[in-house]
């Protein structure tokens, strides 16, 4: 991919609308990337804890989980942390070149790694394992499959969608970009569908295992209510996205609207800056 024209081009526009902010302090850059940093820290703590817990264990399930889940998760998070570190570095620079590399190279690489890791986990989760011989382990495997597959499926879809949009920007595939902009809200529908499936699962587990087979389990009731609450919040976001304000009437879908994603917004702004620089250069050449 070619570099973005004049790398020193300043960013114009009001501070509120500005999505490409350069020359940040390290603290300011970390604040912009805080969601990625928090996610990396949480995954690092979780993976280190379980690696330490299962390292040296001679129990077959522990060895299996260590080798197929926790060590790969630790390696995955190392890659994600390196990508985030570059993002923070790019935000501290005065040249848009580094943020261009982040948005169109590093971010696409990050999303590809997410896709490959999700596919790997799905293969591991749905593959039969010899040590799952007891009925209780089969029940545990079913719970893990249902819960994890729903989350991984959304991560796969989201990563593929972001990569497709970034590529449509770079290769100037206007029809594809317009289609994605127009129907970007489908991500919310998928998220709501996953939450509804999880609510149904928690309800089944709560009703059957906690009320019929086992004593009352307050934790699973809390999980079910939390996921239900999240689904209702997503419905509100979806309404705000596709409906007329103060109404449930669906608005006309805008195929030029920039999707609500920080990296996508940065990519759109950088390409606009590149076009502006080219237009000025062409005008100067003609003069």
Secondary structure, DSSP 8 states (H G I E B T S, - for coil): ----S-TT----S-TTT-----S--HHHHHHHTHHHHHHHHHHHHHHHHHHHHHTT---HHHHHHIIIIIHHHHHHHHHHHHHHHHHHHHHTSSSHHHHHHIIIIIHHHHHHHHHHHHHHHHHHHHS--TT--SHHHHHHHHHHHHHHHHHHHHHHHHHHHHHHHHHHHHTT-HHHHHHHHHTTTHHHHHHHHHHHHHHHHHHHHIIIIIIIIS---HHHHHHHHHHHHHHHHHHHHHHHHHB-TTS-SB----TT---S-HHHHHHHHHHHHHHHHHHHHHHHHH-
